[in-house]
Amino acid sequence: MDQYKKDFIEFMVDSKVLTFGDFVTKSGRRTPFFINTGNYSTGRQLEKLGRYYAEALERNVGDGFNVLYGPAYKGIPLAVAASIALNAYYSRDISFCFNRKEAKDHGEGGVMIGHKLAVGDRVVIIEDVTTAGTSVRESVPLLTNNTGAEVIGLVVSVDRMERGTGAKSALAELRDEFGINTFAIVNIDEIVSYLHNKEIGGAIVLNDEIFGRIGEYREKYGCS
């Protein structure tokens, strides 16, 4: 596993974004692990998070895009942080944009803020995690209708590797549905392999009992 992936896994644990226990997802599934990017709350964390996204983008897309789009609300700081990191560490001045939840009917109006999409723009959507792909399916027409822009990719922090609407993972479904490059900084198999019985900050966060429950969960909901 690449070092930046290992560092990112430990970063999520230290930031209390990746936790293990007993949780219920929005879809109603009981899960032994949970990723809550809403727990990032400091400038230092956001700077490091942007660097991890930037490295994943460089490795998976390179110079094949020029705009990052962050769906409101959690995607907004992700797009900004990754854009800053791409400029600082890779000398690539990438534009960013994001949407409003409700259209503004005064001033400049509209639902989009930031870069004005146009013909020739190649957009990567940046998200925290994707389970059902609803946000992406809402974002693609918003980005492409009457703009001439093209959505070419989706990057998330963690691929939970769970089934979407069929036997494939949500990322695989979106890849096939829209013909885009979908990828994550890390996936759940990499997380489990790296953290199993490993001491982080003086404690083991993923012991044999949790390891077994994750295996059962993956057996029930994992993608083929």
C-alpha positions in Angstrom: 0.0 0.0 0.0 1.3 3.5 -0.8 2.5 5.5 2.1 0.1 8.3 1.6 -2.8 5.9 2.0 -1.4 4.6 5.3 -0.9 8.2 6.5 -4.5 9.1 5.5 -5.9 6.1 7.4 -4.1 7.2 10.5 -5.1 10.8 9.9 -8.8 9.8 9.8 -8.5 7.9 13.1 -6.6 10.7 14.8 -9.3 13.2 13.6 -12.1 10.9 14.9 -13.5 10.8 11.4 -13.1 7.0 11.1 -14.6 5.2 14.0 -15.6 1.7 14.9 -18.5 0.4 17.0 -22.2 0.1 16.2 -23.8 2.6 13.9 -26.8 3.0 11.5 -26.3 4.4 8.0 -28.7 6.8 6.3 -29.9 3.7 4.3 -30.8 1.9 7.5 -27.9 -0.6 7.5 -26.3 -1.4 10.8 -22.5 -1.0 10.3 -19.5 -1.6 12.5 -17.5 1.3 11.0 -18.5 4.9 10.2 -16.8 7.8 8.3 -18.0 11.2 9.4 -16.1 13.9 7.5 -18.1 16.5 9.4 -15.6 16.0 12.3 -12.8 17.8 10.5 -12.8 21.1 12.2 -9.4 22.8 12.1 -7.3 24.5 9.5 -4.5 22.0 10.0 -6.8 19.1 9.4 -8.2 20.8 6.2 -4.7 21.5 4.9 -3.7 17.9 5.3 -7.0 16.6 3.9 -6.5 18.7 0.8 -3.0 17.2 0.3 -4.4 13.7 0.4 -7.1 14.5 -2.1 -4.5 16.3 -4.3 -2.2 13.2 -4.4 -5.1 10.9 -5.3 -6.1 13.3 -8.1 -2.6 13.5 -9.4 -2.2 9.7 -9.5 -5.6 9.0 -11.0 -6.3 12.0 -13.3 -3.1 14.0 -13.6 -3.6 17.0 -15.9 -6.8 15.7 -17.4 -9.1 18.1 -15.6 -9.2 21.8 -14.9 -12.2 22.2 -12.5 -13.2 20.7 -9.1 -16.8 20.7 -8.2 -17.9 20.3 -4.5 -21.6 19.6 -3.9 -23.0 21.5 -1.0 -22.4 21.3 1.8 -19.6 18.9 2.7 -18.1 19.1 -0.8 -17.4 22.8 -0.6 -14.4 22.8 1.8 -13.1 19.7 0.0 -13.0 21.4 -3.4 -11.4 24.5 -1.9 -8.8 22.5 0.2 -7.8 20.3 -2.8 -7.6 23.2 -5.1 -5.2 25.0 -2.7 -3.1 21.8 -2.3 -2.9 21.2 -6.0 -1.5 24.7 -6.5 0.9 24.5 -3.5 2.3 21.0 -4.1 1.9 20.4 -7.8 1.9 23.9 -9.3 -1.5 23.3 -10.8 -3.9 26.2 -10.6 -7.2 24.3 -10.7 -10.5 26.2 -10.6 -13.3 25.3 -8.3 -17.1 25.8 -8.0 -19.9 24.6 -5.9 -23.7 24.9 -5.7 -26.2 26.6 -3.5 -28.9 24.4 -2.0 -31.5 27.0 -3.1 -31.2 29.3 -6.1 -30.5 33.0 -5.4 -33.0 35.3 -6.9 -31.1 38.6 -6.4 -27.6 39.9 -7.0 -25.8 37.5 -9.4 -28.6 35.0 -9.0 -28.3 31.3 -9.9 -27.3 28.2 -8.0 -23.5 28.0 -8.9 -20.7 29.9 -7.1 -17.1 30.1 -8.2 -15.8 29.2 -11.7 -18.2 29.8 -14.5 -18.4 26.5 -16.4 -17.8 26.7 -20.2 -17.1 24.7 -23.3 -13.8 22.8 -22.8 -14.0 22.5 -19.0 -13.2 19.1 -17.7 -14.7 18.6 -14.2 -14.0 16.3 -11.3 -16.7 16.0 -8.6 -15.2 15.8 -5.1 -17.1 14.1 -2.3 -16.5 12.6 1.1 -18.2 9.2 0.6 -20.7 7.9 -1.8 -23.2 5.2 -0.9 -26.2 5.5 -3.3 -24.7 8.0 -5.7 -27.7 10.4 -5.4 -25.6 13.5 -5.1 -23.6 12.7 -8.2 -26.7 11.9 -10.3 -28.0 15.3 -9.3 -24.7 17.1 -9.9 -23.9 15.8 -13.5 -26.9 17.5 -15.2 -26.3 20.7 -13.1 -22.7 20.8 -14.4 -23.3 19.9 -18.0 -26.7 21.3 -19.1 -26.2 24.5 -21.2 -22.5 24.9 -20.2 -20.5 22.8 -22.6 -18.5 21.4 -19.7 -17.8 17.7 -19.3 -17.7 15.7 -16.1 -14.8 13.3 -16.3 -14.3 12.0 -12.8 -15.4 11.5 -9.2 -13.1 11.3 -6.2 -14.1 10.3 -2.7 -12.2 9.9 0.5 -13.3 6.3 1.2 -14.8 3.6 -1.0 -17.0 1.6 1.4 -17.2 -1.1 -1.4 -20.9 -1.7 -0.8 -23.5 -2.5 -3.3 -25.4 0.4 -4.9 -28.7 -0.3 -6.6 -27.4 -3.6 -8.0 -24.5 -6.0 -7.5 -21.8 -3.4 -8.3 -20.5 -0.8 -5.9 -21.9 2.7 -6.0 -18.6 4.0 -7.5 -18.7 1.3 -10.2 -22.3 2.0 -11.1 -21.5 5.7 -11.5 -18.4 4.9 -13.5 -20.5 2.8 -15.9 -23.6 5.1 -16.0 -21.7 8.3 -16.8 -18.5 6.9 -18.4 -16.3 8.7 -15.8 -13.3 7.8 -13.8 -14.3 7.0 -10.2 -11.8 6.5 -7.4 -11.1 6.9 -3.7 -8.1 7.8 -1.6 -8.5 4.5 0.2 -11.1 1.7 0.3 -12.4 -0.3 3.2 -10.3 -3.4 2.4 -7.2 -1.2 2.6 -8.4 0.3 5.9 -9.1 -3.1 7.5 -5.9 -4.6 6.3 -3.8 -1.8 7.7 -5.5 -1.2 11.0 -6.3 -4.8 12.1 -4.6 -5.1 15.5 -2.4 -2.1 14.9 -1.8 0.3 17.7 -2.8 3.9 16.9 -2.2 6.6 19.5 -1.6 4.0 22.2 -4.7 1.9 21.5 -5.9 -0.8 19.1 -8.9 0.6 17.2 -9.7 -2.4 15.1 -9.4 -5.6 17.1 -10.3 -9.2 16.2 -14.0 -8.7 17.3 -14.5 -5.7 15.1 -12.5 -7.3 12.3 -15.0 -10.2 12.4 -18.0 -7.9 12.4 -16.7 -6.0 9.4 -16.2 -9.3 7.6 -19.9 -10.2 8.3 -21.0 -6.8 7.1 -19.0 -7.0 3.9 -20.4 -10.5 3.3 -23.9 -9.1 3.6 -23.6 -5.8 1.8 -20.3 -5.9 -0.1 -20.1 -5.5 -3.8 -19.2 -8.4 -6.1 
